[in-house]
Amino acid sequence: MTEAEELQTLVKSFFENYLDYQEESDSGRVFNPIHISCTRVAMIEPFAALLNRMRELSR
């Protein structure tokens, strides 16, 4: 496996197994237990766009 292929596999796993992972509480509420956040207001939108593009490219 090349480094590029390994990176693609790792990024895919990052989203599927961590950021997009969902659980259901005892009351039936579905939630994502793992979050990455940004405290710089000016960076929130570009950061979200970056993560979304990474998610798209990893599929």
ZAMARGU-4260 file (C-alpha; in steps of 0.2 Angstrom, whole numbers, plus 5000, padded with zeros to 4 digits):
<rodrens>
0) 5000/5000/5000 | 5007/5017/4995 | 5007/5031/5008 | 4993/5040/4998 | 4982/5025/4999
5) 4986/5023/5017 | 4981/5041/5020 | 4965/5039/5010 | 4961/5024/5021 | 4965/5033/5037
10) 4955/5048/5032 | 4940/5037/5028 | 4942/5028/5045 | 4943/5045/5054 | 4926/5050/5047
15) 4917/5033/5047 | 4923/5027/5064 | 4925/5043/5074 | 4916/5059/5068 | 4901/5051/5059
20) 4899/5038/5073 | 4882/5038/5082 | 4875/5031/5098 | 4858/5031/5105 | 4855/5036/5123
25) 4843/5027/5134 | 4830/5039/5130 | 4831/5036/5112 | 4841/5052/5107 | 4854/5049/5093
30) 4870/5058/5095 | 4888/5059/5089 | 4899/5057/5105 | 4915/5063/5097 | 4916/5082/5092
35) 4930/5093/5085 | 4928/5111/5089 | 4935/5128/5085 | 4935/5143/5096 | 4940/5155/5083
40) 4924/5162/5076 | 4933/5167/5060 | 4939/5150/5058 | 4923/5140/5061 | 4916/5141/5044
45) 4932/5137/5034 | 4936/5123/5046 | 4918/5115/5044 | 4920/5117/5025 | 4937/5108/5026
50) 4930/5094/5036 | 4916/5092/5024 | 4927/5092/5009 | 4938/5079/5017 | 4923/5068/5021
55) 4917/5069/5002 | 4935/5065/4996 | 4937/5050/5008 | 4922/5040/5001
</rodrens>
